[in-house]
């Protein structure tokens, strides 16, 4: 069974950097085909894909956030870390990490519960 | 503004069939598979359909997906009260080199 859980601050001040950790179990991010993505959802709005890291350390980022987002992994700890710089109130959202499996088709088959991050002074 | 276009809301009565559409482009749906996610109120999204028309284990067969050209559809046959949720389509976009989501469709069971 795959599980994921996001952790990090619930409140950040404008211009600060957000660091969220996704701790997972049930798969290894060193196995071919595995990946972990980050998706966010502002209150009452749609899902927005932020980026993804693959088992081979390949990374993809949303073009609109590429300059602000970094995703890294620590295989020994079964963790993936999202770093987003220059946070502003518009970045207030629930942030999800999700397991992506690519076996021909790629899809997010397991999601964390999400963590609400509020950007406010 | 989402890259994939969905109707914001739909409604139906129990037992009715509803179809949710998702419109994209040649670089997204036209070139890649579509996945659908269901988000019940206050919960994280859940994979509902993958690879255009495949159901993960545990998803009732009243849910079905299809794709044609640059559009995709999710059908719910025999609508039930527990199907009241937000539904999102998603696909990889080759031009953006990233995943894109639809704006979501809220289904209300009357």
Interface residues (C-beta under 8 A of the other chain):
Chain A: X37 X39 X46 X47 X48 X49 X51 X52 X60 X61 X62 X63 X96 X98 X104 X105 X106 X107 X108 X109 X110 X111 X112 X113 X114
Chain B: X2 X33 X35 X37 X39 X44 X45 X46 X47 X50 X51 X54 X56 X88 X90 X92 X96 X97 X98 X99 X100 X101 X102 X103 X104
